[in-house]
Amino acid sequence: MSDGQKLNYILWHQHDIQEDTIAIWSCSNPRQFEITKAEDVKLKFDPIQLAEAPHRGEVLDMRVIEGRHPILVTASSMGEISLYKTSVEGGKPSIDRVATHRHHGFPDLGIAEATSIAIRPQALNEIASVGEDSRLVLTGVNNIQKTLQRSGRIGTGLSAVCWRSSSSLAVATKTGQLRLFDRRNIVKSMIRTIQDPYQRDLLTCITQHPTEVHKLATGNEDGVISIWDVRNISKPETKVIRAHNSIIWEVKFHPNQPDKLISCSQDGTLATLNWKQAMDDYVSDATSTRDEHIATYWSSIRNVLSVNSIDYHNRANVLLAGSDSGGILHSVQ
Amino acid sequence: MAALPLIQPSNSAARFSASAAKRSIFSAPTVDINDESTEQDLLKEQEMGHSSVLTLHLDPSPIGKGVSVGSWTKNNRTIGATFRPCTNEIAVYVAGKKAAEEFPIKQQSSIKDNTVFLCQASIPESRIPFINQTFGVFLNTTTKDPYHLPEVYRRHYEQYYEVIQRYLLQLYEQSKNEMAIVDATANAQELELVEGFSSIWKLSESVFLTTDDKKPIAFMFSEWLAAHDAGLDLEVGKTILASTERTLHPHFWPYIHQCLLRGMRESVVFIVEQTLNDETDDKVADALEGFLKVLQGIPSSESFVPDGKSLERHKKWQEDCEEFSKVPQLSHLGEDGKKAMAILTGNVEIILDLAASWEEAFSAILLYTNPDCSRYDLLPMLKICIASYLQDSEETLLDRIKIAILEMDAIKTLRHCGNFHPWLVAHLADVFQQYGYLDMSDLRLQDIASIGWDTNIRDFFIMNHAQSLMSNPNLWEAISGYLLNSGHIGKAMLSEWICHVPLGSSRKAHKVLRFCKDNNLNDSLRSINRVMAVEEERRGQYALAIQHFIASRDNDRVAKLTDNLMVSYLQSGGLDLEDALASIPDHTSNDHVEFLRSYAKFHQDYKNGDVRNAGRKLVDLLTSSRAPKKYWAVILLDALPLLENKQMVVFDTKDTYEMMRCLEEVVGSQHKAEYLQPLPKNASSPTLTVEMREQQLNVVRLLLVRNLARSLVHAPRVAPLDSDANGTMMTD
C-alpha cells in the first residue's frame, strides 16, 4: 500500500491456534457444585482454583505422573506433548510448563492433533502418544524432545492409546479397530488387529482392566461400550452395551469395583454400569436405546452439554467430571 | 514500502447507544458512523432510551476534528465493512470510493485511513459458566408445561434464579479480591448487570409466575424490596442499638420509619423492645409499650393465613392503630412517633413524604392500606407513587421495567427488558410464553402481524439472545440449542450459522457433526462434511476424506479420491486397500468405493489362496461395469497368475470370452493410450510407450486363448461365489 491508497479489501482469517489453560483445583470443601441422580440436588462441593498455566492448543488428554512434585502430561491439538511441574512454594501452589515437543504432524502439511497419551505403568518413564497422523510414538519422560520409537502409519487416524502392561500397548483407531503392540519394537511388532464385526464406528477411548491384563474396554462414537478379551480376537466379549445416546468421550474401570465401568458422554451424562451383567451371548443387533437396566446415570440439572472427561478418586470415593458448560461435576459413589 | 494497516480493537463496541430512527423492537441492528459525536451525545441518546437500532461509534473517529463528512468523502473516502458471521464481528475500515488512478486529485492518506476497527460485543469470561448453566435450565424448562406437573416445572424453573444468585455471589467475592483497576471496573459493570437480572427476575416471578396465589403480592413485594433494594443501612440500626439514649439518637426515628415503610416488622419490634427495656422515663415507656403493641400486629405473610378471617383481623388492627394515634400518651414520642403511627394507619401523604423511593412508598401503601390486594389491581397505587417520585426524565430503564412488571404488562416488560439485556428478555419471554402471557392476537403485537413477521415474540428474543452469544464460538452448543428452539426461522438461521463454527479440533468437529446429525440439519451436515473432507484430503487421509465426501454427497470428489487411492496402490503396491477402506461403512453405496472394495477383496482372496473366488470377483468387476474402463487393463493384468494356475481352470469359457472382449475393447479403443496408462512400469524402463504397454497385454491375450482351450476341455464346476469350492482339479 502506498500513500494515498485506502484499504480496498479485507478478509477475516481463521485463527487456528487456541490458547487453553491448565489449572489445579482444590476440592477439599465439598459444598457448592452438584451432580444429581434422578434430579435430586443433594451433594455439593466447592472447588477452588489454586494455580493455572497457559497451554498451547486445546488439551485433548491429560495424565499425572505421581511423585513428590507430580507432573502433568498433556496432549494438545497442536500435536504437542507437554510436561507441567506442580509444586508448592511458600505455601502457594504453582504449575509451570517444563517441556514441550511436537511429536505428531503431517510431513509438509502441518499439524496433526495428539489425540491420546498413556504413561508406562510401574516404570513411569515413558509416554506413549497417538495422533491424527496415525502414528504411535514413544518418548521418555526425562527427555521429551527425544523420540524413542515412532511407528509407521497405522490405518487412518488413531484416537486412543493405553498400556496393557509395561511391555505392550493397545491402540484404538478411527476405523473401529484395536491394534496391539509390543513395546520393544513398535515399528515392526504390531501383534494383531481386532475388529468388531458389527461396530465400525470410531473408537473414541480405551482403557485397561485394573487386574485382568487381557481385558480392555472401549467406547465409540455411537454410545456403545465394548469389553474385549485380547485372547479371543474374533469379537468383543460382551454384547453391545449401549451406554449412552451419543459419543462416549471417556471410559474407565471402577478402581475399587472392577465389575463396574464409569463413562461420560456428549449426551451430558455420566454412567456407572455393571458390565458383568452384559456378559450374555454377543448380540449384534444393537438397540437404539440405552441399556438402562445395567446402568445408573448421573447428570446435573444445569448441565445439558457434553461431559468430556472423568476421574475417580479411589480413596475419597469421589467421581469428578468436567463438562462443556465449564462446570466441574461431582458425586460420591 | 507499503504501510501495514493497524489492526486496532475498538472500545466502541461496548458503547452501543440508541437511535430514534426506528422504534420497533423488531428492527434489525444497524451500524452508523458518527464523526462528531461526543460523550454527551451518547448519553443524550441513551437517555432517549430507544435502543432498537445499534449505533456504533468508531473511536477514535476516522474523520479528523474540524473536518466535515462532506469534505472527507470528497477525498475519495467511504466506510467499508466486512462481517464475520461465525463471531458476529464487524471489521470497519476507510475504503476508497474509486481506484486511486481514477481519482484526479492526489490524495493525502493518514493513519486514520489505515485503521481497521474490529467491533464486537465481547462476553466476559466469568459469564460463560452462567450462560451455559442457564442454557441447561432453558432446555429443561422450555420443553415442559407449567400447568402440567407444575412441581416438576417449578423445580427446573427455579434454577434460573438460583444460577443468577450463584453468579452474583461469585461476582461479589471477586469484587472483594484485589484486582487491577480495569478488572474492577469490568467486574462492577457485570455486578450491576447481574443485580439487575436478579431484581427483575424475582419481581417478574412474584407478579407473573407465582403459583402461590395464597400469598398476597404485598408481602412478596416487601420481601423483594428487602432482598433487592439496598436502601436500608443495617449499620445504622446497630449504631442505634449501641447508643444509650436511643430515642434521642438522630437516626432513631428515620430508621424506624424506613423499617416500617419496608414492612420489616421483626427489626422494628426488636429495636422498640430494646429501647423500652432501657427507657427510664415512665411516660415515654408507656407510649413505647403502646406503640410496641401496635407494631406486633403489623400484617405479615404469617398473619395472612388462608382462614378467611385475615381481612377481619387486619381491619381490627387498623382500628387499634387509629385508636392509638389519638391517645395523648403518643405525644411523648414526639412528632416522629406520630409519623410512625401515620405510616401504620396507611396515611398515603405521610408515606409519600417519608419514603426514599417509589418502591418503598409502594410497598408501604400496599402493606398498610390494602395488604390483600390482588396482583391485577396494583395500578392505582402504582400511579400515585410514580407521580410523586418519578418525572419522565428521571425514569431509568430499570424503573420502567419494574413498573411494567407491576402493571402486569408482559409485552411492555419484554419491550423494556429488550433494552436491558438479550439474556434477560429471551428467558423471560420463554417463560411468559409458557404461562400464556404472549398472545399473538394482542393488539400491541399487531406491528409484527402487519409486517408479516412469521414468528412469535418469544422466538424473536431467543434468536436475538443466540446472536448476542455468537461473538464467542466456544458457546456454539448453547447458541445452536437456542436457535434450534426458536421456531423454523431459528432453525434456518442455525443451519446457515453452524457451517461457520470453527471446527478447531477433531473432537469439536465430531461434536458439531453429531449435533447436526441428531437434529436433522442435513444441509449443514453436508457442508461441514465437505469442509472436513477437503482437510483430510490435504493431509493425505484419503479414506477419511472419502467417508466425508460420501456424507456430503460429493460423488465427483469421491471418484477423484478413489482414483488417487488406486493410483497410489498401483504405484507403490504398499498400500493396504482393505485397511484404508475399513473406515468406510459397508452399507455405503457408492460405485467408486464399491469398485475399490471389490478390487481389494479380489486381492485379499488371491493372497489367501482362494483363487476361485478371486477369479469370480475379477470377472464380476469387468462384467458388472463396476470397474471404470481405465482400470480394465490393470485388472486383466491381475488375471495373469490366475490364468497361469496349473492346478485348476479358474475361468470358464464364458468368463474367458468376456475377458477377451474387454481386452479388445481396451486395445481397440481410440482412448487406448489413456486406458493403458495405469499399467505398472518396469524397473528397467521407467517410461513406457503405448506400444510397450500393449505388449504387456499381449501376454494376457495369449494366456486367455490358452485358457479358452483348457476351459473347453476342463470346464470348471459351477460354484456359488465365496463358496469353499476351489474349482476343477486338473486331471492331467
HADDOCK unambig.tbl for C-alpha pairs under 7 A between the chains (distance, minus, plus):
assign (segid A and resid 1 and name CA) (segid B and resid 2 and name CA) 4.29 0.50 0.50
assign (segid A and resid 1 and name CA) (segid B and resid 3 and name CA) 5.94 0.50 0.50
assign (segid A and resid 2 and name CA) (segid B and resid 2 and name CA) 5.21 0.50 0.50
assign (segid A and resid 2 and name CA) (segid B and resid 3 and name CA) 6.92 0.50 0.50
assign (segid A and resid 3 and name CA) (segid B and resid 108 and name CA) 6.98 0.50 0.50
assign (segid A and resid 3 and name CA) (segid B and resid 109 and name CA) 5.75 0.50 0.50
assign (segid A and resid 4 and name CA) (segid B and resid 107 and name CA) 4.69 0.50 0.50
assign (segid A and resid 4 and name CA) (segid B and resid 108 and name CA) 5.09 0.50 0.50
assign (segid A and resid 4 and name CA) (segid B and resid 109 and name CA) 4.57 0.50 0.50
assign (segid A and resid 5 and name CA) (segid B and resid 100 and name CA) 6.40 0.50 0.50
assign (segid A and resid 5 and name CA) (segid B and resid 109 and name CA) 6.67 0.50 0.50
assign (segid A and resid 6 and name CA) (segid B and resid 94 and name CA) 6.37 0.50 0.50
assign (segid A and resid 6 and name CA) (segid B and resid 95 and name CA) 5.05 0.50 0.50
assign (segid A and resid 6 and name CA) (segid B and resid 96 and name CA) 5.16 0.50 0.50
assign (segid A and resid 6 and name CA) (segid B and resid 113 and name CA) 6.23 0.50 0.50
assign (segid A and resid 6 and name CA) (segid B and resid 114 and name CA) 6.68 0.50 0.50
assign (segid A and resid 7 and name CA) (segid B and resid 94 and name CA) 6.55 0.50 0.50
assign (segid A and resid 7 and name CA) (segid B and resid 95 and name CA) 5.12 0.50 0.50
assign (segid A and resid 7 and name CA) (segid B and resid 96 and name CA) 6.85 0.50 0.50
assign (segid A and resid 7 and name CA) (segid B and resid 114 and name CA) 6.79 0.50 0.50
assign (segid A and resid 8 and name CA) (segid B and resid 95 and name CA) 5.66 0.50 0.50
assign (segid A and resid 8 and name CA) (segid B and resid 96 and name CA) 6.46 0.50 0.50
assign (segid A and resid 12 and name CA) (segid B and resid 84 and name CA) 6.71 0.50 0.50
assign (segid A and resid 16 and name CA) (segid B and resid 504 and name CA) 6.54 0.50 0.50
assign (segid A and resid 77 and name CA) (segid B and resid 505 and name CA) 6.12 0.50 0.50
assign (segid A and resid 106 and name CA) (segid B and resid 539 and name CA) 6.59 0.50 0.50
assign (segid A and resid 109 and name CA) (segid B and resid 539 and name CA) 6.16 0.50 0.50
assign (segid A and resid 155 and name CA) (segid B and resid 579 and name CA) 6.12 0.50 0.50
assign (segid A and resid 155 and name CA) (segid B and resid 580 and name CA) 6.17 0.50 0.50
assign (segid A and resid 156 and name CA) (segid B and resid 541 and name CA) 6.41 0.50 0.50
assign (segid A and resid 156 and name CA) (segid B and resid 543 and name CA) 6.97 0.50 0.50
assign (segid A and resid 156 and name CA) (segid B and resid 544 and name CA) 6.87 0.50 0.50
assign (segid A and resid 156 and name CA) (segid B and resid 580 and name CA) 6.62 0.50 0.50
assign (segid A and resid 174 and name CA) (segid B and resid 583 and name CA) 6.90 0.50 0.50
assign (segid A and resid 175 and name CA) (segid B and resid 582 and name CA) 6.02 0.50 0.50
assign (segid A and resid 175 and name CA) (segid B and resid 583 and name CA) 4.22 0.50 0.50
assign (segid A and resid 200 and name CA) (segid B and resid 583 and name CA) 6.96 0.50 0.50
assign (segid A and resid 200 and name CA) (segid B and resid 585 and name CA) 6.85 0.50 0.50
assign (segid A and resid 302 and name CA) (segid B and resid 133 and name CA) 4.91 0.50 0.50
assign (segid A and resid 302 and name CA) (segid B and resid 134 and name CA) 6.81 0.50 0.50
assign (segid A and resid 302 and name CA) (segid B and resid 136 and name CA) 4.73 0.50 0.50
assign (segid A and resid 302 and name CA) (segid B and resid 137 and name CA) 5.49 0.50 0.50
assign (segid A and resid 303 and name CA) (segid B and resid 133 and name CA) 5.92 0.50 0.50
assign (segid A and resid 303 and name CA) (segid B and resid 136 and name CA) 5.04 0.50 0.50
assign (segid A and resid 304 and name CA) (segid B and resid 136 and name CA) 5.03 0.50 0.50
assign (segid A and resid 325 and name CA) (segid B and resid 129 and name CA) 5.75 0.50 0.50
assign (segid A and resid 325 and name CA) (segid B and resid 132 and name CA) 4.94 0.50 0.50
assign (segid A and resid 325 and name CA) (segid B and resid 133 and name CA) 6.42 0.50 0.50
assign (segid A and resid 326 and name CA) (segid B and resid 129 and name CA) 5.35 0.50 0.50
assign (segid A and resid 327 and name CA) (segid B and resid 129 and name CA) 6.78 0.50 0.50
